[in-house]
Structures are given as structure tokens and as C-alpha cells.
Amino acid sequence: MTTSFTKMLSGRNTAMLLASLGAGTMATAYLMTDSNTVSAEQRRKLYPPSADFPDLRKHNNCMAHALTPAIYAKLRDKVTPNNWTLDQCIQTGVDNPGHPFIKTVGMVAGDEESYEVFADIFDPVIKDRHNGYDPRTMKHPTDLDASKITNGVFDEKYVLSSRVRTGRSIRGLSLPPCCSRSERREVERVAVQALAGLKGDLAGRYYSLGDMTEKEQQQLIDDHFLFDKPVSPLLTCAFMARDWPDGRGIWHNNEKTFLIWINEEDHTRVISMEKGGNMKRVFERFCRGLQQVEKLIKERGWEFMWNEHLGYILTCPSNLGTGLRAGVHVKLPNLSRDNRFGKILENLRLQKRGTGGVDTAATGDTFDISNNDRLGKSEVELVQLVIDGVNYLIECEKKLERGQDIKVPAPIGKHF
């Protein structure tokens, strides 16, 4: 039944009604019509790129060092097929000028296409972060043959635990900074269905964060099994904390030595870990599990993002290539107080983090030591680099215990 109010809103009566409500309301109604909606792209074009260029004078990250007004002007109005923009790529680096432990990258990708659409800024950032690797001309190697590893068992007086992780992104779905709720849930669905096919010592189950109690979550975090809540500004400013904890969870085998994080910084993080110093065994499980996961994903009609120049595609440019971080928790009470510690790590291409990872301090003279590089070297090369480097650190610690001097090793050269 047609009401008098419906009739009043029809035809020219609508214009009469709006006119009776005043000019301000008329202007608002005019702007709200579909044909006159101003898009974000149109708003950007109202101002020249120079008016939007961020103030980076006090910043110390790779993006801030590489971004020039000319590059910004060239890229500002470009968008990827998922409508991801340059400003969204760099926002986390604009909002976070520096970092207490490591030089951060300062930008993220919203999708696989970001690395091509915004190559003028990503390429120099990648070159800076990855020790001179040129993504235009160089090709990335892959090697998951754990039998090639030597001297992979550490002295457990010093090494408390060993861990190898990587990330993988599912092609065709936006990366976490850009993804919609539906895409995030699709990542979860695809991953969980594939992981259900793991057998033997890799068999396990999935735990959704949404179904966990706060106490259960915190216990997994304290035990270093689960990623922390997204409180780091590096994550929140990159739009990765949206809808938390929707679509997030952890899968692990029954022994909790093989884990997959779902929808944290990347679609998936694949982790092999155990207490003690047997890095060779950790890496063997990592390679075997990762190959099984990729096989199961492909059997369901999906594949991981990869290309021959960048290797495996992940959210942060720091993780391109292998995406691999091989790390140990190692006690170095004497070496950590030596003013040469930082230079030794630098020359060995190793990175130091606090006991709880990035954004934390060392407790009990225990540090998280891992490879600094991800791109341009294979998985086997990087794990062997960590093994050799950590063994050198342990030898230095033993010498200092005996009152002997130590030497800063020569810098490790580029392998590409």
C-alpha cells in the first residue's frame, strides 16, 4: 500500500521537500547521489603529489631512504587490481620512523601485484634490505635438501632452542594488509583443509583463535608457540590487526614441533622448532613438512605466490625469497657485553633480537640470533650460515670465559 510519505518522496515532490529543508540539506543530498560521489582517487588528484609527500626527515627505515618526490609523484595515483595504493604500502613506515633493534623496511605489499605496480620504490628497498640483490636482473635459488647440512648440532650448554620458519602466500588472494574478511576466511579454509592431509609425525589439528579462551591464547604465546596479539605499531599501522581474531589460528602437530600460523603477518607461517641444539633435525622436519604442505595445497587447485626474481612473495619485502628465518635462543653472557658483539654479528650476516623476538629485550643474557638475509641465497645456504655463525659465537663465548681474546671475523661476501 502506498503511503502519503512515499508519494511525497516520488517525482518532483522530492525536490520540493528537500528545498523546504534548506540549502545545506540540499547540498548534502546532492553530494550523496551516486553520480556525484567523489572517489578517493579523485580527492587525491585535487592536490599535486608534492602536497601529499610525507615528511620523512627524521626517519630511519629503508622506505624513507629510497622514496624521493619524483618516485612518489610517479606512483601516487597508481593502484593494483585490488585497489591497493602507494600510500597504503608506505603508511607503516611513515608512522614508525625507527626501531630499537633493527633497521626496518618501512613498507608492505597489499597483494602480489604491488611488487610490480610499485616497483620503482620496492626495488631499491629490496636492494637495500637484501645486501645489494637486484630484483630486475637476478634470480633467486631454492634448495630444500636438508641432507646437505653439516655441523648442525649445537652445544646445548649455550643453545636452548632451535627454530626454522618461513611464510607462504596463496595466489589469487590479497595479502593481510589488504584482504577483506571473506578473503581472510578463505585463506583459513584452504589452509586448514590442506593441513588435514598431513600424516605421521606431522599429523595434528587446527585451533581457531576465536574459539580459544584468553588463558589458552596467553599460554601458547608464553610457550613461544603462538603469535602475539597485534599490538606492535609496525603491524597495526600496516592494517594487519583488522577484525582480530577473525580468521586467525594455529595448526600444530601432536608434539608441537611443526606449526602453521594462519593469517598473522602472512597468509601462513610454517615453523619447525624444538628445545635444544639439533638444528639439523629441525631443518629436516621443516623441509619435509613444507614440501608436504605445498603438495596438499596444489592438490586442491591452489598454489603459492612465487616468481623467479623475488622467490616466494610475502607481505614484507624483508621476507621475500626464501622467507626463511633460522634462529636459536643462545646464552652469551660474556660476548653480549663485549663492544665487538655487534660488529661480529654484522660480519656474519646475523641478526640479534630480544628473547621474546622483535620489540623485546634480552633476558638472562639469552638472545634470539638468526640470519639477516632471505633473498638471493637458498634455504640450505642460509641455515648453514646460521649454524657456522652461531658456532663461531659459542667459540667466542668459551674464549671469553677462559680470559682469552676474540677476533672479529672478516665480512661474509655476497653469494649471488
Long-range contacts (C-beta under 8 A, 24 or more apart in sequence): 41-77, 41-79, 44-76, 44-77, 45-77, 48-73, 49-73, 49-76, 49-77, 52-76, 52-87, 54-90, 54-94, 56-94, 58-97, 59-93, 59-94, 59-97, 59-98, 59-106, 60-97, 60-98, 60-99, 60-103, 61-93, 61-96, 61-97, 61-98, 61-99, 61-103, 61-104, 61-105, 61-106, 62-93, 62-103, 62-104, 62-105, 62-106, 62-107, 62-125, 62-128, 62-129, 62-317, 63-90, 63-93, 63-105, 63-106, 63-107, 63-121, 63-125, 64-93, 64-97, 64-106, 65-128, 66-121, 66-124, 66-125, 66-128, 67-121, 71-120, 71-121, 74-120, 75-117, 75-118, 75-120, 75-121, 78-117, 78-118, 79-117, 80-110, 80-111, 80-113, 80-114, 80-117, 81-111, 81-113, 82-110, 82-111, 82-113, 82-174, 82-178, 84-109, 84-110, 84-111, 84-113, 84-114, 84-174, 84-177, 84-178, 86-118, 86-121, 88-177, 88-178, 88-239, 89-114, 89-118, 89-121, 90-121, 91-237, 91-238, 91-239, 92-233, 92-234, 92-235, 92-237, 92-238, 95-233, 95-237, 96-233, 96-234, 96-237, 99-234, 100-359, 101-352, 101-353, 101-354, 101-358, 101-359, 102-351, 102-353, 102-358, 104-234, 104-318, 105-129, 105-316, 105-317, 105-318, 107-317, 108-175, 108-177, 108-238, 108-240, 108-315, 108-316, 108-317, 109-175, 109-177, 109-313, 109-314, 109-315, 109-316, 109-317, 110-174, 110-175, 110-177, 110-178, 111-174, 111-175, 111-178, 112-169, 112-171, 112-175, 112-305, 112-313, 114-175, 115-310, 115-313, 115-317, 122-317, 125-317, 126-310, 126-317, 126-320, 126-375, 129-317, 129-318, 130-320, 130-321, 130-373, 130-374, 130-375, 130-376, 131-349, 131-372, 131-373, 131-376, 131-414, 132-414, 133-321, 133-375, 133-376, 133-416, 135-309, 135-310, 136-309, 138-309, 138-376, 138-416, 139-308, 139-309, 140-308, 140-309, 140-310, 140-311, 140-321, 140-322, 140-375, 140-376, 141-376, 141-377, 141-378, 141-381, 142-311, 142-322, 142-378, 142-379, 143-378, 143-379, 143-380, 143-381, 144-287, 144-290, 144-291, 144-379, 144-380, 145-287, 145-380, 146-280, 146-283, 146-284, 146-286, 146-287, 146-288, 146-380, 147-284, 148-380, 148-384, 149-279, 149-280, 149-283, 149-380, 149-383, 149-384, 149-387, 150-384, 150-387, 151-387, 151-388, 151-391, 152-278, 152-279, 152-280, 152-281, 152-283, 152-383, 152-387, 153-277, 153-278, 153-279, 153-280, 154-277, 154-278, 154-279, 154-328, 154-330, 154-387, 154-390, 154-391, 154-394, 155-277, 155-394, 156-276, 156-277, 157-331, 158-277, 158-330, 158-331, 158-332, 158-394, 158-397, 159-276, 159-277, 159-328, 159-329, 159-330, 159-390, 159-394, 160-275, 160-276, 160-328, 160-329, 160-330, 160-331, 160-366, 161-224, 161-273, 161-274, 161-275, 161-276, 161-328, 161-329, 162-273, 162-274, 162-276, 162-277, 162-278, 162-279, 162-282, 162-327, 162-328, 163-271, 163-272, 163-273, 163-282, 163-326, 163-327, 163-328, 164-271, 164-272, 164-273, 164-279, 164-282, 164-283, 164-286, 164-324, 164-325, 164-326, 164-327, 164-383, 165-269, 165-270, 165-271, 165-272, 165-273, 165-286, 165-324, 165-325, 166-269, 166-270, 166-286, 166-290, 166-312, 166-322, 166-323, 166-324, 166-325, 166-379, 167-265, 167-266, 167-267, 167-268, 167-269, 167-270, 167-312, 167-314, 167-315, 167-319, 167-323, 168-266, 168-267, 168-268, 168-270, 168-290, 168-293, 168-294, 168-304, 168-305, 168-312, 168-314, 168-323, 169-266, 169-267, 169-268, 169-304, 169-305, 169-312, 169-313, 169-314, 169-315, 170-267, 170-268, 170-297, 170-302, 170-303, 170-304, 170-305, 171-302, 171-303, 171-304, 171-305, 172-302, 173-267, 175-266, 175-267, 175-314, 175-315, 176-239, 176-240, 176-263, 176-264, 176-265, 176-266, 176-267, 176-315, 177-238, 177-239, 177-240, 177-315, 178-239, 181-243, 181-246, 181-247, 184-243, 184-246, 184-247, 184-263, 185-246, 185-247, 187-247, 187-262, 187-263, 187-267, 187-268, 188-247, 188-248, 188-249, 188-262, 188-263, 190-297, 190-300, 190-302, 191-251, 191-260, 191-262, 191-267, 191-268, 191-297, 192-249, 192-251, 192-262, 193-300, 194-293, 194-296, 194-297, 194-299, 194-300, 194-302, 195-251, 195-260, 195-293, 195-296, 197-292, 197-296, 197-299, 198-253, 198-289, 198-292, 198-293, 198-296, 201-253, 201-255, 201-257, 201-258, 201-285, 202-253, 202-258, 202-285, 202-288, 202-289, 202-292, 203-253, 203-254, 204-251, 204-252, 204-253, 204-254, 204-258, 205-251, 205-252, 206-249, 206-250, 206-251, 206-262, 207-249, 207-250, 207-251, 207-252, 208-245, 208-248, 208-249, 209-245, 209-248, 209-249, 209-250, 210-245, 210-246, 210-248, 210-249, 220-250, 224-273, 224-356, 225-250, 225-252, 225-256, 225-259, 226-250, 226-261, 227-261, 227-264, 227-265, 227-269, 230-264, 232-358, 232-359, 234-359, 235-265, 238-315, 240-264, 240-265, 240-315, 257-282, 257-285, 258-285, 258-286, 258-289, 260-293, 265-315, 265-316, 266-314, 266-315, 266-319, 266-323, 268-293, 277-328, 279-326, 279-328, 279-383, 279-386, 279-387, 283-326, 283-383, 287-379, 310-375, 311-375, 318-374, 319-374, 320-374, 320-375, 321-374, 321-375, 321-376, 321-377, 322-374, 322-375, 322-377, 322-378, 322-379, 322-382, 323-374, 324-371, 324-374, 324-379, 324-382, 324-383, 325-370, 325-371, 325-374, 326-370, 326-371, 326-382, 326-383, 326-386, 327-353, 327-368, 327-369, 327-370, 327-371, 327-386, 328-368, 328-369, 328-370, 328-386, 328-390, 329-355, 329-366, 329-367, 329-368, 330-366, 330-367, 330-369, 330-390, 330-393, 330-394, 331-364, 331-365, 331-366, 331-397, 332-365, 332-366, 332-367, 332-393, 332-397, 333-365, 333-397, 334-397, 334-400, 334-401, 335-393, 335-396, 335-397, 335-400, 335-406, 336-362, 336-365, 336-367, 338-396, 338-400, 338-406, 340-406, 340-408, 343-408, 344-392, 344-393, 344-396, 344-406, 344-408, 344-409, 345-369, 346-411, 347-408, 347-409, 347-410, 347-411, 347-412, 348-385, 348-388, 348-389, 348-392, 348-393, 348-409, 348-412, 349-373, 349-385, 349-389, 349-412, 350-386, 350-389, 350-390, 350-393, 369-393, 376-414, 376-415, 376-416, 377-415, 377-416, 381-415, 385-412
